[in-house]
Amino acid sequence: MIRISKEDYQKIINHALSELPNEACGLIAGRIDGEDKRIERVYLLTNTDQSNEHFSLDPKEQLAAIKDMRASGYLPLGNWHSHPETPSRPSEEDKRLAYDKNASYLILSLMDREAPVLNSFHIEGTDAAKEELIVE
Amino acid sequence: MKITVSGEVKEVKEGLTIAELIEQQNVENPQYVSVSVNDEFAKSEDFATYELKDGDNVEFLYFMGGGR
């Protein structure tokens, strides 16, 4: 299970909407208690691909985020990205580039601009399993 | 000599290369890893010859990306 505050949930949506038509992306960090993860900080990073079909995190911003996590006592929990025109599920490319089976991969679908859908997944090889996501 | 790797101070041999450090640290999927030394990214083609110095601060960063 992974928990996110309403504020951070909205932060992701607002940023993803502002980046349309391109995909938006970032990192998530927080705490882990047994099987439960809590997102304490959401990082909004530049999609260096500037594409509506692909994303790559900016390495310099990624490095700054990792340092901020460490300084704040947070653990890296995974990443997030948006799908401007497709559902909230990992694409084949998402699976191929998901190297960390312990990470949470949040995918925000903006197919319906008025009703964004955010899901979290664990990805291992070609298998993707939805992780319970609680917005609170 | 001492270097800092992902926030942890480590004692390593003089002249350790980035490639050797990657192997020592058992970095998984090294093909997806970028390495920064003192906030400057090293070129992957230089990993085998890039010798680290005492006091260097090394970070491993995994490429993160995907697509629709």
N, CA and C atoms of all chains as a GROMACS GRO file, in nm:
protein
  612
    1MET      N    1   0.084  -0.119   0.000
    1MET     CA    2   0.000   0.000   0.000
    1MET      C    3   0.088   0.125   0.000
    2ILE      N    4   0.042   0.226  -0.072
    2ILE     CA    5   0.116   0.352  -0.072
    2ILE      C    6   0.018   0.466  -0.050
    3ARG      N    7   0.055   0.559   0.035
    3ARG     CA    8  -0.034   0.670   0.069
    3ARG      C    9   0.024   0.801   0.018
    4ILE      N   10  -0.064   0.888  -0.026
    4ILE     CA   11  -0.023   1.021  -0.072
    4ILE      C   12  -0.123   1.123  -0.020
    5SER      N   13  -0.074   1.239   0.016
    5SER     CA   14  -0.166   1.343   0.063
    5SER      C   15  -0.244   1.402  -0.054
    6LYS      N   16  -0.360   1.460  -0.024
    6LYS     CA   17  -0.439   1.525  -0.128
    6LYS      C   18  -0.358   1.637  -0.194
    7GLU      N   19  -0.277   1.704  -0.112
    7GLU     CA   20  -0.199   1.817  -0.166
    7GLU      C   21  -0.096   1.768  -0.269
    8ASP      N   22  -0.026   1.659  -0.234
    8ASP     CA   23   0.074   1.607  -0.329
    8ASP      C   24   0.008   1.545  -0.452
    9TYR      N   25  -0.107   1.482  -0.430
    9TYR     CA   26  -0.184   1.426  -0.542
    9TYR      C   27  -0.222   1.538  -0.640
   10GLN      N   28  -0.269   1.649  -0.584
   10GLN     CA   29  -0.309   1.762  -0.668
   10GLN      C   30  -0.189   1.827  -0.735
   11LYS      N   31  -0.076   1.825  -0.663
   11LYS     CA   32   0.047   1.883  -0.718
   11LYS      C   33   0.088   1.809  -0.845
   12ILE      N   34   0.078   1.676  -0.841
   12ILE     CA   35   0.112   1.596  -0.960
   12ILE      C   36   0.017   1.629  -1.074
   13ILE      N   37  -0.112   1.633  -1.044
   13ILE     CA   38  -0.211   1.660  -1.149
   13ILE      C   39  -0.190   1.798  -1.210
   14ASN      N   40  -0.171   1.897  -1.123
   14ASN     CA   41  -0.154   2.034  -1.174
   14ASN      C   42  -0.032   2.045  -1.264
   15HIS      N   43   0.078   1.981  -1.221
   15HIS     CA   44   0.199   1.990  -1.302
   15HIS      C   45   0.181   1.917  -1.436
   16ALA      N   46   0.118   1.799  -1.428
   16ALA     CA   47   0.097   1.720  -1.551
   16ALA      C   48   0.008   1.797  -1.650
   17LEU      N   49  -0.094   1.862  -1.598
   17LEU     CA   50  -0.182   1.942  -1.685
   17LEU      C   51  -0.105   2.059  -1.746
   18SER      N   52  -0.018   2.119  -1.667
   18SER     CA   53   0.058   2.235  -1.716
   18SER      C   54   0.160   2.196  -1.824
   19GLU      N   55   0.200   2.069  -1.824
   19GLU     CA   56   0.300   2.022  -1.920
   19GLU      C   57   0.239   1.970  -2.049
   20LEU      N   58   0.105   1.959  -2.055
   20LEU     CA   59   0.042   1.910  -2.177
   20LEU      C   60   0.083   1.996  -2.296
   21PRO      N   61   0.100   1.941  -2.414
   21PRO     CA   62   0.064   1.804  -2.452
   21PRO      C   63   0.168   1.699  -2.417
   22ASN      N   64   0.279   1.741  -2.352
   22ASN     CA   65   0.387   1.645  -2.325
   22ASN      C   66   0.361   1.564  -2.199
   23GLU      N   67   0.431   1.453  -2.188
   23GLU     CA   68   0.429   1.376  -2.064
   23GLU      C   69   0.504   1.456  -1.958
   24ALA      N   70   0.459   1.444  -1.835
   24ALA     CA   71   0.527   1.506  -1.722
   24ALA      C   72   0.581   1.393  -1.634
   25CYS      N   73   0.679   1.427  -1.549
   25CYS     CA   74   0.742   1.320  -1.471
   25CYS      C   75   0.806   1.376  -1.345
   26GLY      N   76   0.842   1.286  -1.257
   26GLY     CA   77   0.908   1.327  -1.135
   26GLY      C   78   0.939   1.210  -1.045
   27LEU      N   79   0.975   1.242  -0.924
   27LEU     CA   80   1.014   1.140  -0.826
   27LEU      C   81   0.925   1.151  -0.704
   28ILE      N   82   0.919   1.042  -0.629
   28ILE     CA   83   0.847   1.043  -0.502
   28ILE      C   84   0.941   0.991  -0.393
   29ALA      N   85   0.926   1.050  -0.275
   29ALA     CA   86   1.010   1.009  -0.162
   29ALA      C   87   0.927   1.010  -0.036
   30GLY      N   88   0.971   0.935   0.062
   30GLY     CA   89   0.897   0.933   0.188
   30GLY      C   90   0.948   0.830   0.284
   31ARG      N   91   0.854   0.764   0.351
   31ARG     CA   92   0.890   0.668   0.456
   31ARG      C   93   0.831   0.532   0.424
   32ILE      N   94   0.896   0.430   0.475
   32ILE     CA   95   0.848   0.293   0.458
   32ILE      C   96   0.833   0.230   0.596
   33ASP      N   97   0.714   0.177   0.623
   33ASP     CA   98   0.687   0.109   0.749
   33ASP      C   99   0.630  -0.028   0.715
   34GLY      N  100   0.718  -0.128   0.715
   34GLY     CA  101   0.673  -0.262   0.675
   34GLY      C  102   0.630  -0.262   0.530
   35GLU      N  103   0.504  -0.297   0.506
   35GLU     CA  104   0.451  -0.301   0.369
   35GLU      C  105   0.394  -0.165   0.326
   36ASP      N  106   0.386  -0.073   0.421
   36ASP     CA  107   0.323   0.056   0.392
   36ASP      C  108   0.425   0.163   0.357
   37LYS      N  109   0.394   0.234   0.250
   37LYS     CA  110   0.478   0.348   0.211
   37LYS      C  111   0.396   0.475   0.224
   38ARG      N  112   0.459   0.580   0.267
   38ARG     CA  113   0.392   0.710   0.272
   38ARG      C  114   0.476   0.811   0.194
   39ILE      N  115   0.413   0.871   0.095
   39ILE     CA  116   0.483   0.974   0.017
   39ILE      C  117   0.484   1.103   0.097
   40GLU      N  118   0.601   1.153   0.125
   40GLU     CA  119   0.614   1.277   0.201
   40GLU      C  120   0.656   1.394   0.112
   41ARG      N  121   0.714   1.361  -0.002
   41ARG     CA  122   0.757   1.469  -0.092
   41ARG      C  123   0.747   1.423  -0.237
   42VAL      N  124   0.690   1.509  -0.318
   42VAL     CA  125   0.680   1.485  -0.462
   42VAL      C  126   0.772   1.583  -0.533
   43TYR      N  127   0.852   1.532  -0.624
   43TYR     CA  128   0.944   1.616  -0.701
   43TYR      C  129   0.894   1.626  -0.844
   44LEU      N  130   0.888   1.748  -0.894
   44LEU     CA  131   0.845   1.773  -1.031
   44LEU      C  132   0.971   1.797  -1.113
   45LEU      N  133   1.001   1.705  -1.202
   45LEU     CA  134   1.124   1.714  -1.280
   45LEU      C  135   1.095   1.743  -1.426
   46THR      N  136   1.198   1.787  -1.495
   46THR     CA  137   1.184   1.815  -1.638
   46THR      C  138   1.188   1.685  -1.718
   47ASN      N  139   1.094   1.673  -1.811
   47ASN     CA  140   1.099   1.563  -1.907
   47ASN      C  141   1.192   1.606  -2.020
   48THR      N  142   1.312   1.554  -2.020
   48THR     CA  143   1.410   1.599  -2.120
   48THR      C  144   1.371   1.555  -2.261
   49ASP      N  145   1.280   1.458  -2.272
   49ASP     CA  146   1.235   1.416  -2.406
   49ASP      C  147   1.139   1.518  -2.467
   50GLN      N  148   1.074   1.598  -2.381
   50GLN     CA  149   0.976   1.697  -2.430
   50GLN      C  150   0.884   1.632  -2.533
   51SER      N  151   0.823   1.522  -2.492
   51SER     CA  152   0.744   1.441  -2.585
   51SER      C  153   0.611   1.404  -2.521
   52ASN      N  154   0.510   1.380  -2.604
   52ASN     CA  155   0.383   1.332  -2.549
   52ASN      C  156   0.376   1.180  -2.550
   53GLU      N  157   0.489   1.116  -2.589
   53GLU     CA  158   0.492   0.970  -2.593
   53GLU      C  159   0.603   0.910  -2.508
   54HIS      N  160   0.698   0.991  -2.465
   54HIS     CA  161   0.813   0.939  -2.388
   54HIS      C  162   0.849   1.036  -2.277
   55PHE      N  163   0.919   0.981  -2.178
   55PHE     CA  164   0.978   1.070  -2.078
   55PHE      C  165   1.113   1.017  -2.034
   56SER      N  166   1.201   1.111  -2.000
   56SER     CA  167   1.329   1.081  -1.935
   56SER      C  168   1.350   1.189  -1.830
   57LEU      N  169   1.384   1.147  -1.709
   57LEU     CA  170   1.408   1.245  -1.604
   57LEU      C  171   1.540   1.318  -1.630
   58ASP      N  172   1.541   1.447  -1.602
   58ASP     CA  173   1.664   1.525  -1.614
   58ASP      C  174   1.764   1.478  -1.507
   59PRO      N  175   1.881   1.427  -1.548
   59PRO     CA  176   1.975   1.370  -1.449
   59PRO      C  177   2.021   1.469  -1.343
   60LYS      N  178   2.042   1.596  -1.382
   60LYS     CA  179   2.088   1.695  -1.284
   60LYS      C  180   1.981   1.720  -1.179
   61GLU      N  181   1.857   1.730  -1.225
   61GLU     CA  182   1.746   1.750  -1.130
   61GLU      C  183   1.726   1.625  -1.045
   62GLN      N  184   1.749   1.510  -1.105
   62GLN     CA  185   1.738   1.384  -1.032
   62GLN      C  186   1.842   1.380  -0.919
   63LEU      N  187   1.963   1.423  -0.952
   63LEU     CA  188   2.070   1.424  -0.852
   63LEU      C  189   2.034   1.519  -0.737
   64ALA      N  190   1.981   1.638  -0.772
   64ALA     CA  191   1.942   1.734  -0.669
   64ALA      C  192   1.831   1.677  -0.582
   65ALA      N  193   1.737   1.606  -0.643
   65ALA     CA  194   1.627   1.547  -0.566
   65ALA      C  195   1.677   1.440  -0.471
   66ILE      N  196   1.769   1.357  -0.519
   66ILE     CA  197   1.824   1.250  -0.434
   66ILE      C  198   1.895   1.312  -0.312
   67LYS      N  199   1.968   1.420  -0.336
   67LYS     CA  200   2.037   1.485  -0.224
   67LYS      C  201   1.938   1.546  -0.126
   68ASP      N  202   1.830   1.603  -0.180
   68ASP     CA  203   1.728   1.661  -0.093
   68ASP      C  204   1.661   1.552  -0.009
   69MET      N  205   1.633   1.438  -0.072
   69MET     CA  206   1.573   1.326   0.002
   69MET      C  207   1.662   1.285   0.118
   70ARG      N  208   1.790   1.271   0.088
   70ARG     CA  209   1.885   1.226   0.190
   70ARG      C  210   1.892   1.328   0.304
   71ALA      N  211   1.897   1.457   0.267
   71ALA     CA  212   1.906   1.562   0.369
   71ALA      C  213   1.779   1.568   0.453
   72SER      N  214   1.666   1.528   0.395
   72SER     CA  215   1.538   1.535   0.465
   72SER      C  216   1.506   1.406   0.541
   73GLY      N  217   1.591   1.306   0.524
   73GLY     CA  218   1.566   1.179   0.592
   73GLY      C  219   1.460   1.094   0.524
   74TYR      N  220   1.433   1.121   0.397
   74TYR     CA  221   1.335   1.043   0.322
   74TYR      C  222   1.404   0.939   0.235
   75LEU      N  223   1.329   0.836   0.204
   75LEU     CA  224   1.379   0.731   0.115
   75LEU      C  225   1.322   0.752  -0.025
   76PRO      N  226   1.399   0.720  -0.128
   76PRO     CA  227   1.339   0.724  -0.262
   76PRO      C  228   1.237   0.610  -0.274
   77LEU      N  229   1.115   0.645  -0.315
   77LEU     CA  230   1.009   0.543  -0.324
   77LEU      C  231   0.979   0.502  -0.466
   78GLY      N  232   1.016   0.586  -0.563
   78GLY     CA  233   0.986   0.551  -0.702
   78GLY      C  234   0.973   0.676  -0.785
   79ASN      N  235   0.899   0.665  -0.893
   79ASN     CA  236   0.878   0.783  -0.977
   79ASN      C  237   0.735   0.791  -1.023
   80TRP      N  238   0.702   0.901  -1.088
   80TRP     CA  239   0.568   0.918  -1.144
   80TRP      C  240   0.581   0.978  -1.283
   81HIS      N  241   0.486   0.948  -1.368
   81HIS     CA  242   0.479   1.017  -1.496
   81HIS      C  243   0.336   1.015  -1.546
   82SER      N  244   0.310   1.100  -1.644
   82SER     CA  245   0.174   1.110  -1.695
   82SER      C  246   0.163   1.046  -1.833
   83HIS      N  247   0.042   1.000  -1.862
   83HIS     CA  248   0.005   0.954  -1.995
   83HIS      C  249  -0.103   1.050  -2.045
   84PRO      N  250  -0.064   1.143  -2.133
   84PRO     CA  251  -0.162   1.244  -2.176
   84PRO      C  252  -0.283   1.185  -2.250
   85GLU      N  253  -0.260   1.077  -2.325
   85GLU     CA  254  -0.368   1.027  -2.410
   85GLU      C  255  -0.399   0.879  -2.391
   86THR      N  256  -0.334   0.816  -2.295
   86THR     CA  257  -0.353   0.671  -2.278
   86THR      C  258  -0.386   0.639  -2.132
   87PRO      N  259  -0.432   0.515  -2.107
   87PRO     CA  260  -0.476   0.481  -1.972
   87PRO      C  261  -0.363   0.477  -1.869
   88SER      N  262  -0.404   0.469  -1.744
   88SER     CA  263  -0.310   0.461  -1.632
   88SER      C  264  -0.267   0.316  -1.613
   89ARG      N  265  -0.179   0.273  -1.699
   89ARG     CA  266  -0.120   0.139  -1.688
   89ARG      C  267   0.017   0.143  -1.756
   90PRO      N  268   0.110   0.059  -1.708
   90PRO     CA  269   0.246   0.063  -1.765
   90PRO      C  270   0.247   0.017  -1.910
   91SER      N  271   0.312   0.096  -1.995
   91SER     CA  272   0.329   0.055  -2.135
   91SER      C  273   0.443  -0.046  -2.141
   92GLU      N  274   0.464  -0.103  -2.256
   92GLU     CA  275   0.576  -0.197  -2.272
   92GLU      C  276   0.709  -0.126  -2.245
   93GLU      N  277   0.720  -0.001  -2.290
   93GLU     CA  278   0.842   0.074  -2.264
   93GLU      C  279   0.859   0.105  -2.115
   94ASP      N  280   0.746   0.136  -2.049
   94ASP     CA  281   0.753   0.160  -1.904
   94ASP      C  282   0.808   0.036  -1.833
   95LYS      N  283   0.760  -0.081  -1.875
   95LYS     CA  284   0.804  -0.206  -1.811
   95LYS      C  285   0.952  -0.232  -1.840
   96ARG      N  286   0.990  -0.209  -1.964
   96ARG     CA  287   1.128  -0.237  -2.004
   96ARG      C  288   1.228  -0.151  -1.926
   97LEU      N  289   1.186  -0.030  -1.891
   97LEU     CA  290   1.276   0.064  -1.824
   97LEU      C  291   1.255   0.070  -1.674
   98ALA      N  292   1.174  -0.022  -1.622
   98ALA     CA  293   1.152  -0.027  -1.477
   98ALA      C  294   1.247  -0.132  -1.420
   99TYR      N  295   1.359  -0.086  -1.369
   99TYR     CA  296   1.464  -0.179  -1.326
   99TYR      C  297   1.450  -0.218  -1.179
  100ASP      N  298   1.368  -0.144  -1.103
  100ASP     CA  299   1.364  -0.164  -0.958
  100ASP      C  300   1.230  -0.226  -0.917
  101LYS      N  301   1.234  -0.353  -0.881
  101LYS     CA  302   1.109  -0.423  -0.848
  101LYS      C  303   1.048  -0.374  -0.716
  102ASN      N  304   1.127  -0.304  -0.635
  102ASN     CA  305   1.075  -0.252  -0.507
  102ASN      C  306   1.012  -0.114  -0.520
  103ALA      N  307   1.036  -0.050  -0.634
  103ALA     CA  308   0.988   0.087  -0.651
  103ALA      C  309   0.838   0.090  -0.680
  104SER      N  310   0.778   0.204  -0.648
  104SER     CA  311   0.640   0.230  -0.686
  104SER      C  312   0.643   0.319  -0.810
  105TYR      N  313   0.570   0.276  -0.912
  105TYR     CA  314   0.564   0.352  -1.037
  105TYR      C  315   0.423   0.410  -1.049
  106LEU      N  316   0.413   0.540  -1.027
  106LEU     CA  317   0.283   0.606  -1.036
  106LEU      C  318   0.260   0.656  -1.178
  107ILE      N  319   0.143   0.624  -1.231
  107ILE     CA  320   0.110   0.667  -1.366
  107ILE      C  321  -0.023   0.741  -1.363
  108LEU      N  322  -0.019   0.863  -1.413
  108LEU     CA  323  -0.137   0.948  -1.415
  108LEU      C  324  -0.192   0.954  -1.558
  109SER      N  325  -0.315   0.909  -1.575
  109SER     CA  326  -0.379   0.921  -1.706
  109SER      C  327  -0.458   1.051  -1.713
  110LEU      N  328  -0.436   1.124  -1.823
  110LEU     CA  329  -0.511   1.247  -1.846
  110LEU      C  330  -0.600   1.233  -1.969
  111MET      N  331  -0.634   1.106  -2.000
  111MET     CA  332  -0.724   1.084  -2.115
  111MET      C  333  -0.850   1.167  -2.100
  112ASP      N  334  -0.906   1.163  -1.978
  112ASP     CA  335  -1.020   1.248  -1.946
  112ASP      C  336  -0.965   1.363  -1.861
  113ARG      N  337  -0.949   1.478  -1.924
  113ARG     CA  338  -0.887   1.592  -1.854
  113ARG      C  339  -0.964   1.630  -1.727
  114GLU      N  340  -1.095   1.604  -1.728
  114GLU     CA  341  -1.177   1.642  -1.612
  114GLU      C  342  -1.172   1.538  -1.501
  115ALA      N  343  -1.123   1.418  -1.534
  115ALA     CA  344  -1.121   1.310  -1.434
  115ALA      C  345  -0.991   1.231  -1.446
  116PRO      N  346  -0.880   1.291  -1.400
  116PRO     CA  347  -0.751   1.221  -1.407
  116PRO      C  348  -0.754   1.094  -1.322
  117VAL      N  349  -0.677   0.994  -1.367
  117VAL     CA  350  -0.670   0.866  -1.294
  117VAL      C  351  -0.525   0.839  -1.259
  118LEU      N  352  -0.499   0.824  -1.128
  118LEU     CA  353  -0.364   0.795  -1.082
  118LEU      C  354  -0.360   0.656  -1.019
  119ASN      N  355  -0.272   0.572  -1.070
  119ASN     CA  356  -0.252   0.439  -1.013
  119ASN      C  357  -0.105   0.418  -0.984
  120SER      N  358  -0.079   0.325  -0.891
  120SER     CA  359   0.059   0.289  -0.859
  120SER      C  360   0.080   0.142  -0.895
  121PHE      N  361   0.199   0.113  -0.944
  121PHE     CA  362   0.230  -0.024  -0.988
  121PHE      C  363   0.366  -0.068  -0.935
  122HIS      N  364   0.375  -0.199  -0.912
  122HIS     CA  365   0.505  -0.264  -0.896
  122HIS      C  366   0.532  -0.334  -1.028
  123ILE      N  367   0.653  -0.321  -1.077
  123ILE     CA  368   0.686  -0.380  -1.206
  123ILE      C  369   0.808  -0.469  -1.190
  124GLU      N  370   0.795  -0.591  -1.236
  124GLU     CA  371   0.908  -0.684  -1.232
  124GLU      C  372   0.911  -0.758  -1.366
  125GLY      N  373   1.012  -0.727  -1.445
  125GLY     CA  374   1.018  -0.787  -1.578
  125GLY      C  375   0.900  -0.739  -1.661
  126THR      N  376   0.825  -0.834  -1.715
  126THR     CA  377   0.710  -0.796  -1.795
  126THR      C  378   0.580  -0.794  -1.714
  127ASP      N  379   0.593  -0.823  -1.584
  127ASP     CA  380   0.474  -0.827  -1.498
  127ASP      C  381   0.456  -0.694  -1.425
  128ALA      N  382   0.334  -0.645  -1.427
  128ALA     CA  383   0.301  -0.524  -1.353
  128ALA      C  384   0.180  -0.552  -1.265
  129ALA      N  385   0.193  -0.521  -1.138
  129ALA     CA  386   0.083  -0.542  -1.045
  129ALA      C  387   0.043  -0.409  -0.983
  130LYS      N  388  -0.089  -0.384  -0.982
  130LYS     CA  389  -0.135  -0.259  -0.923
  130LYS      C  390  -0.116  -0.263  -0.771
  131GLU      N  391  -0.068  -0.152  -0.720
  131GLU     CA  392  -0.046  -0.138  -0.576
  131GLU      C  393  -0.158  -0.047  -0.522
  132GLU      N  394  -0.213  -0.083  -0.406
  132GLU     CA  395  -0.319   0.000  -0.350
  132GLU      C  396  -0.265   0.140  -0.322
  133LEU      N  397  -0.335   0.239  -0.374
  133LEU     CA  398  -0.295   0.379  -0.358
  133LEU      C  399  -0.406   0.451  -0.282
  134ILE      N  400  -0.370   0.512  -0.171
  134ILE     CA  401  -0.468   0.584  -0.090
  134ILE      C  402  -0.435   0.732  -0.091
  135VAL      N  403  -0.532   0.812  -0.134
  135VAL     CA  404  -0.518   0.957  -0.131
  135VAL      C  405  -0.591   1.004  -0.006
  136GLU      N  406  -0.518   1.073   0.082
  136GLU     CA  407  -0.581   1.109   0.210
  136GLU      C  408  -0.546   1.250   0.253
  137MET      N  409   4.245   0.562   0.055
  137MET     CA  410   4.181   0.694   0.049
  137MET      C  411   4.033   0.679   0.082
  138LYS      N  412   3.970   0.792   0.115
  138LYS     CA  413   3.829   0.789   0.149
  138LYS      C  414   3.748   0.866   0.044
  139ILE      N  415   3.639   0.805   0.004
  139ILE     CA  416   3.546   0.872  -0.087
  139ILE      C  417   3.405   0.856  -0.028
  140THR      N  418   3.314   0.937  -0.074
  140THR     CA  419   3.175   0.925  -0.030
  140THR      C  420   3.093   0.870  -0.147
  141VAL      N  421   3.024   0.760  -0.120
  141VAL     CA  422   2.943   0.695  -0.223
  141VAL      C  423   2.798   0.694  -0.177
  142SER      N  424   2.714   0.761  -0.251
  142SER     CA  425   2.572   0.770  -0.215
  142SER      C  426   2.553   0.810  -0.069
  143GLY      N  427   2.632   0.906  -0.026
  143GLY     CA  428   2.617   0.960   0.108
  143GLY      C  429   2.694   0.888   0.216
  144GLU      N  430   2.759   0.776   0.182
  144GLU     CA  431   2.834   0.699   0.282
  144GLU      C  432   2.983   0.706   0.254
  145VAL      N  433   3.060   0.732   0.360
  145VAL     CA  434   3.205   0.739   0.346
  145VAL      C  435   3.261   0.597   0.339
  146LYS      N  436   3.347   0.575   0.240
  146LYS     CA  437   3.407   0.442   0.222
  146LYS      C  438   3.558   0.454   0.204
  147GLU      N  439   3.628   0.356   0.257
  147GLU     CA  440   3.773   0.347   0.238
  147GLU      C  441   3.795   0.262   0.113
  148VAL      N  442   3.865   0.316   0.016
  148VAL     CA  443   3.891   0.241  -0.108
  148VAL      C  444   4.038   0.254  -0.144
  149LYS      N  445   4.083   0.171  -0.237
  149LYS     CA  446   4.224   0.175  -0.277
  149LYS      C  447   4.253   0.300  -0.361
  150GLU      N  448   4.376   0.343  -0.357
  150GLU     CA  449   4.419   0.457  -0.438
  150GLU      C  450   4.397   0.425  -0.586
  151GLY      N  451   4.352   0.521  -0.661
  151GLY     CA  452   4.340   0.504  -0.805
  151GLY      C  453   4.222   0.419  -0.849
  152LEU      N  454   4.129   0.395  -0.758
  152LEU     CA  455   4.011   0.316  -0.794
  152LEU      C  456   3.937   0.385  -0.910
  153THR      N  457   3.900   0.307  -1.010
  153THR     CA  458   3.826   0.367  -1.121
  153THR      C  459   3.676   0.356  -1.095
  154ILE      N  460   3.601   0.435  -1.170
  154ILE     CA  461   3.456   0.429  -1.158
  154ILE      C  462   3.406   0.288  -1.191
  155ALA      N  463   3.464   0.229  -1.295
  155ALA     CA  464   3.422   0.093  -1.334
  155ALA      C  465   3.445  -0.006  -1.220
  156GLU      N  466   3.560   0.008  -1.154
  156GLU     CA  467   3.589  -0.082  -1.041
  156GLU      C  468   3.493  -0.057  -0.925
  157LEU      N  469   3.460   0.070  -0.904
  157LEU     CA  470   3.366   0.102  -0.796
  157LEU      C  471   3.228   0.042  -0.824
  158ILE      N  472   3.185   0.053  -0.948
  158ILE     CA  473   3.055  -0.004  -0.987
  158ILE      C  474   3.053  -0.154  -0.957
  159GLU      N  475   3.165  -0.220  -0.988
  159GLU     CA  476   3.174  -0.364  -0.964
  159GLU      C  477   3.176  -0.393  -0.813
  160GLN      N  478   3.256  -0.315  -0.741
  160GLN     CA  479   3.266  -0.334  -0.594
  160GLN      C  480   3.132  -0.317  -0.526
  161GLN      N  481   3.056  -0.220  -0.574
  161GLN     CA  482   2.929  -0.188  -0.509
  161GLN      C  483   2.815  -0.278  -0.555
  162ASN      N  484   2.846  -0.373  -0.643
  162ASN     CA  485   2.743  -0.464  -0.696
  162ASN      C  486   2.623  -0.386  -0.750
  163VAL      N  487   2.653  -0.282  -0.824
  163VAL     CA  488   2.546  -0.200  -0.881
  163VAL      C  489   2.468  -0.284  -0.982
  164GLU      N  490   2.336  -0.292  -0.959
  164GLU     CA  491   2.253  -0.370  -1.050
  164GLU      C  492   2.225  -0.290  -1.178
  165ASN      N  493   2.212  -0.361  -1.286
  165ASN     CA  494   2.182  -0.299  -1.416
  165ASN      C  495   2.271  -0.178  -1.445
  166PRO      N  496   2.403  -0.198  -1.441
  166PRO     CA  497   2.494  -0.082  -1.457
  166PRO      C  498   2.477  -0.010  -1.590
  167GLN      N  499   2.417  -0.077  -1.688
  167GLN     CA  500   2.397  -0.010  -1.817
  167GLN      C  501   2.300   0.107  -1.806
  168TYR      N  502   2.220   0.110  -1.697
  168TYR     CA  503   2.124   0.219  -1.678
  168TYR      C  504   2.175   0.325  -1.580
  169VAL      N  505   2.302   0.313  -1.541
  169VAL     CA  506   2.353   0.399  -1.434
  169VAL      C  507   2.438   0.514  -1.489
  170SER      N  508   2.405   0.634  -1.442
  170SER     CA  509   2.493   0.749  -1.463
  170SER      C  510   2.570   0.770  -1.334
  171VAL      N  511   2.689   0.824  -1.347
  171VAL     CA  512   2.772   0.846  -1.228
  171VAL      C  513   2.814   0.992  -1.224
  172SER      N  514   2.790   1.053  -1.109
  172SER     CA  515   2.839   1.190  -1.091
  172SER      C  516   2.951   1.186  -0.988
  173VAL      N  517   3.054   1.265  -1.015
  173VAL     CA  518   3.166   1.282  -0.922
  173VAL      C  519   3.175   1.431  -0.892
  174ASN      N  520   3.151   1.463  -0.766
  174ASN     CA  521   3.151   1.604  -0.724
  174ASN      C  522   3.055   1.686  -0.811
  175ASP      N  523   2.937   1.628  -0.833
  175ASP     CA  524   2.827   1.693  -0.907
  175ASP      C  525   2.852   1.708  -1.057
  176GLU      N  526   2.958   1.649  -1.107
  176GLU     CA  527   2.980   1.648  -1.252
  176GLU      C  528   2.959   1.506  -1.304
  177PHE      N  529   2.882   1.493  -1.411
  177PHE     CA  530   2.856   1.360  -1.465
  177PHE      C  531   2.975   1.311  -1.548
  178ALA      N  532   3.019   1.190  -1.518
  178ALA     CA  533   3.127   1.128  -1.594
  178ALA      C  534   3.069   1.060  -1.717
  179LYS      N  535   3.146   1.058  -1.824
  179LYS     CA  536   3.100   0.989  -1.945
  179LYS      C  537   3.118   0.839  -1.927
  180SER      N  538   3.020   0.762  -1.969
  180SER     CA  539   3.028   0.617  -1.947
  180SER      C  540   3.150   0.555  -2.016
  181GLU      N  541   3.191   0.616  -2.129
  181GLU     CA  542   3.308   0.560  -2.198
  181GLU      C  543   3.438   0.584  -2.120
  182ASP      N  544   3.430   0.672  -2.019
  182ASP     CA  545   3.549   0.700  -1.937
  182ASP      C  546   3.552   0.621  -1.807
  183PHE      N  547   3.446   0.544  -1.779
  183PHE     CA  548   3.437   0.476  -1.649
  183PHE      C  549   3.560   0.389  -1.619
  184ALA      N  550   3.611   0.323  -1.723
  184ALA     CA  551   3.722   0.228  -1.701
  184ALA      C  552   3.854   0.299  -1.671
  185THR      N  553   3.865   0.426  -1.712
  185THR     CA  554   3.993   0.497  -1.694
  185THR      C  555   3.984   0.613  -1.594
  186TYR      N  556   3.862   0.647  -1.553
  186TYR     CA  557   3.842   0.762  -1.463
  186TYR      C  558   3.882   0.720  -1.322
  187GLU      N  559   3.996   0.772  -1.275
  187GLU     CA  560   4.044   0.738  -1.141
  187GLU      C  561   3.988   0.836  -1.038
  188LEU      N  562   3.929   0.781  -0.935
  188LEU     CA  563   3.873   0.864  -0.828
  188LEU      C  564   3.984   0.914  -0.737
  189LYS      N  565   3.958   1.027  -0.674
  189LYS     CA  566   4.058   1.088  -0.584
  189LYS      C  567   4.004   1.093  -0.442
  190ASP      N  568   4.097   1.105  -0.348
  190ASP     CA  569   4.058   1.115  -0.208
  190ASP      C  570   3.960   1.232  -0.189
  191GLY      N  571   3.852   1.206  -0.119
  191GLY     CA  572   3.754   1.310  -0.092
  191GLY      C  573   3.645   1.324  -0.196
  192ASP      N  574   3.654   1.246  -0.304
  192ASP     CA  575   3.551   1.256  -0.408
  192ASP      C  576   3.414   1.215  -0.354
  193ASN      N  577   3.312   1.279  -0.409
  193ASN     CA  578   3.174   1.249  -0.370
  193ASN      C  579   3.104   1.188  -0.491
  194VAL      N  580   3.072   1.059  -0.481
  194VAL     CA  581   3.018   0.985  -0.596
  194VAL      C  582   2.871   0.952  -0.574
  195GLU      N  583   2.794   0.972  -0.679
  195GLU     CA  584   2.652   0.934  -0.674
  195GLU      C  585   2.621   0.846  -0.796
  196PHE      N  586   2.543   0.741  -0.772
  196PHE     CA  587   2.492   0.657  -0.881
  196PHE      C  588   2.348   0.698  -0.907
  197LEU      N  589   2.318   0.722  -1.032
  197LEU     CA  590   2.182   0.759  -1.068
  197LEU      C  591   2.131   0.666  -1.176
  198TYR      N  592   2.017   0.607  -1.151
  198TYR     CA  593   1.958   0.520  -1.253
  198TYR      C  594   1.879   0.602  -1.353
  199PHE      N  595   1.896   0.567  -1.478
  199PHE     CA  596   1.813   0.630  -1.581
  199PHE      C  597   1.668   0.597  -1.550
  200MET      N  598   1.584   0.697  -1.556
  200MET     CA  599   1.441   0.674  -1.538
  200MET      C  600   1.367   0.733  -1.656
  201GLY      N  601   1.292   0.647  -1.721
  201GLY     CA  602   1.216   0.692  -1.835
  201GLY      C  603   1.111   0.591  -1.872
  202GLY      N  604   1.038   0.624  -1.977
  202GLY     CA  605   0.933   0.533  -2.022
  202GLY      C  606   0.859   0.596  -2.138
  203GLY      N  607   0.745   0.540  -2.166
  203GLY     CA  608   0.668   0.593  -2.277
  203GLY      C  609   0.528   0.539  -2.278
  204ARG      N  610   0.447   0.594  -2.364
  204ARG     CA  611   0.305   0.561  -2.365
  204ARG      C  612   0.280   0.414  -2.396
   0.00000   0.00000   0.00000
